[in-house]
Each structure stands twice: as C-alpha cells, then as structure tokens.
C-alpha cells in the first residue's frame, strides 16, 4: 500500500479545561516557532475533548522521510527541549502517548448538496 504522508498523534491526558487550554497554548507556541521551517511539515491541529480530559496534537508531514529528516536534524534536540520546557509550565498534565499513522482513506462532504 502506498502512503501519502505521515501523521504523528500525541494524546495528552490532562485535568480539566484549564489544563487543556494551557497545554494547547504552550504547544502551539513551540510548533509555530519551530516546525514551519522544516521541509515536509504540513500542519498541526490541536483537538480538545469535550470532557476536559484529553488533548490530541496531530502533526501532519508530507512523508515519513520528511519526519525522519526532521528527527535527524541538528535542531531536533532543541525542539524537544523547547517542548519539554513548555510542558513543564502546564498544571494538570498527567501523561502522553505518541502514535504514528499513514492516511489511508478520506471521505469528504458533497460540494453540491442537491447531488444524491
């Protein structure tokens, strides 16, 4: 199966809405500061669960090779140190789990609502 891109998904467990907001704000600053300069970086989305207990950070890369290049770069350790420093400022952060996914299929809404 051919894969177009790679998404890294970090699931953070937190204690409430305030922790969600603090985590998203802290990580967004780091992502905006560092990631756009790396070839193959596409975007980051932050999702907050309605119950205030989880945050997903979804980072989209053009290819697995682009992510590997970022991880092998001299800046990778500085980015990770910046992330760790940001996480240390977030009260109510419990833990995190990292997963990687290849997008396989997407279903989109119809652009013409009259089409069956």
Rosetta blueprint (number, residue, H / E / L):
1 X L
2 X L
3 X L
4 X L
5 X L
6 X E
7 X E
8 X E
9 X E
10 X E
11 X E
12 X E
13 X E
14 X E
15 X L
16 X L
17 X H
18 X H
19 X H
20 X H
21 X H
22 X H
23 X H
24 X H
25 X H
26 X H
27 X H
28 X H
29 X H
30 X H
31 X H
32 X H
33 X H
34 X H
35 X H
36 X H
37 X H
38 X L
39 X L
40 X L
41 X E
42 X E
43 X E
44 X E
45 X E
46 X E
47 X E
48 X E
49 X L
50 X L
51 X L
52 X L
53 X L
54 X E
55 X E
56 X E
57 X E
58 X E
59 X E
60 X E
61 X E
62 X L
63 X L
64 X H
65 X H
66 X H
67 X H
68 X H
69 X H
70 X H
71 X H
72 X H
73 X L
74 X L
75 X L
76 X H
77 X H
78 X H
79 X H
80 X H
81 X H
82 X H
83 X H
84 X H
85 X H
86 X H
87 X H
88 X H
89 X L
90 X L
91 X L
92 X L
93 X E
94 X E
95 X E
96 X E
97 X E
98 X E
99 X E
100 X E
101 X E
102 X L
103 X L
104 X L
105 X L
106 X L
107 X L
108 X L
109 X L
110 X L
111 X L
112 X L
113 X L
114 X L
115 X L
116 X L
